[in-house]
């Protein structure tokens, strides 16, 4: 298993062993537990510095099968939530925290919110139950690269080179794999991302979090297998304010996933967008998703635990 190099990560001692995590943003900020998507490491939180700029302290925790955390440390995705809580507990954090789950990390976030004190829950393109890999996505050029276990170091190098020198082409490759968009729409979003220095920088940080692929391929594939085998999920225990975003053109995570949230979570605000398909935060419409997310979090965190406004 690969170790983490050149990273500002920290390590928590837990009953699951040594668990790496990122702790970024203001030390006195409202805490946001960030549960990253499958196939992107906990370093993906670095692309969400805009949340730190809004006053949030982000904790992003490594998962089994990623880097040097052994896969056998968890027998289910539900246990990812237990690992998250162990890290939170090791930091002597007793307050309710905000939880943010993206894609496959949405399952871990949902399990956390159903088991542990949670102030609010945000979900972007979240897997919420049994997951079936989209065949078209898996058979795409990028899908084959990511899912193939061979040549991961070379693939990682090629991906970083492509993102650096041909960012528009790379973004369109991601959109082709994850979104049902016309070529004109993909071109428009790619242009919007690279023409803004901040969004382009965030894109490069996102790419960095996906490499080296060999360091977490085992964990990514294990999560996919376990999500495919899920029988039933019950999120009705989640009572905290929840904000979920799903794209109507997402070809990776099907519509039954957000519909499941609508059926089960009582205090839910559901928003449907088109944006960048699975990457709901890309492009101009994605900027609105970010804005709405911050507004939701600020509103929840301006209230006391009993729901009344703070003075």
ABEGO torsion letter per residue (X at the ends): XBBBBGBABBBBBBAAEBBBBBBBEBAABBBBBBBBBBGBBAAAAAAAAAAAAAGBBBBBBBBBGBEABBAAABABAAAAAAAAAAAAAAAGBABBBBBBBBEAAAAAAAAAAAABBBABBBBBGBBABBBBBBAAAAABAAAAAAABABGAAAAAAAAAAAAAABAAAAAAAAAAAABBBBAAAAAAAAAAAAABAAAAAAAAAAAAAAOBAAAAAAAAAAAAAAAAABABBBAAABABBBBBBBBAABAABBAAAAAAAAAABABBBBBBBAEAEABAABEAAAAAAAAAAAAAAAAAAABBAAGBBBX
